[in-house]
Amino acid sequence: MGRPAPDEMSPEFAALQLDLVDRFVALELGTCSEGVHALTNFKRRLGLGAPTDPPSNDTWLGILGSLDCATTEIERVDIVMDAFASLPRPVPTHIAEGWPTVGAFSIQVSGTEARTHFYATEHDDTSPFHRSKLAQRQQELDTVLEQVRDEHPEIDRVAGGSWLYTTSSYTSLFPPAHVAGGRVRTGRSTFRGMSHWGQFLDYRWNLRPALADQFRARLAAWTGDDLCKLFPIPTLDVSSPTEVFD
């Protein structure tokens, strides 16, 4: 079986996200559709509007309605997988919104902040952070940051947020001062991207069973407190002045 493209969804990954929704519903914290909208990355990866938008897209509303009516997880997984199979592949956000991009790194400019995003599209048999690729990754990051700083001289901070900041290979691409002050994200009520969910997939986009098992064990004991604590690998938020990159 070949490696799926990054915008595809596996039944195992869909089921893991739906496990969180099921627990959310069981604790009477909301409906199935509310949980799917807030706690999964299905909408973003289906290309049905910005994750922060209200659930107003007709296609997305139809999917939510079907999920609300389903009575078993198998049915819900099938509904999700059918949506991914029948809808056209979405244009990735960084391309659709025209973010400056070099290789796997994109920059989202917001006011005076440059926010780094990582999106690997390689389809080979090595990790995008394999030691043989780190020099390339470093060049991509340096180049796109230089481009953005030239085009937006008002930028005074560089920021990011991901579970990847817990890995030595990813953090090695950034100045030590940039990642040294990384803070564990807490108190999050929505999980619509890969900054949390991405930790459950290997570079071939297959589910990492050990981490999935840890997540499910925490989920079984979860009583409705901080959702971030359910994820085995914490997501770190980093930020520093642009001068750190000089």
C-alpha positions, 0 to 999 in steps of 0.5 A: 500500500502506497503512502496516501497524500497529505489531504487524505484520511484513513479510517483509523485516523477518522476513528480516533478523532471520532472516539473523542467526539463519542466521549464528548457526547457521553459526558453531555458536553454537546451533540455529535455534530458540535463535537465533530465541528470543534474537535476534529480536523475533518472540515479543514481537510475536506476543504469545506471552509475555514475551521473557525467559520460557523458550520454554514457550508451546505455540504458540511452541514449535510455531513454533520447531519448524517453523523448525528443520525448515525448510531455506531462508530462504524457508520460514522467512520463510513460517512467520513470516509465517503466524504473524503472519497467523493469530494475533490481534494482541497487546495491547501490553505497556504496555497489558497491564501497565497502565503509565502512558501518555500518547500515545506515552510509557509509563513502566515503574516498577521499584523506584525507577526510572522507565523511559521507553518510546516506542510510536507508534500514529499512522497518518498520512503524517508521522514521529512526530518531525516538527517539527509534532509535537514540542510534542505529544511533549514534552507527552506525556512531561512529563505521564506523568512528572509522573503517575508521580512523583506516584504513586510518590514513591520514584522517584529515577531516570529511565532509557531505552534505544534507538537513538532517543537518537542522533537529535536530534528524540528527544533534544530532548524530554529535559533535556540532562543526561539524555541527555548521559551516554548510554552505547553498549550493548555485550555484549548476547546477546539482541535481543528488542525494538525498541531495536535492531531498530527502527532498520531501519524507517521511520515507515511501518514499511517496511524502510530498505534502506541500513541493512539492507545495512550490517547484512548486510555486518557480519553476513557478516564477523561471527565471534561477537564483540559482537553489538551491533556488528552494528547500524549505529546504536548503542543508547544507555542513558541514566539520570539523577536525577529532579531533572534533570527539575524 
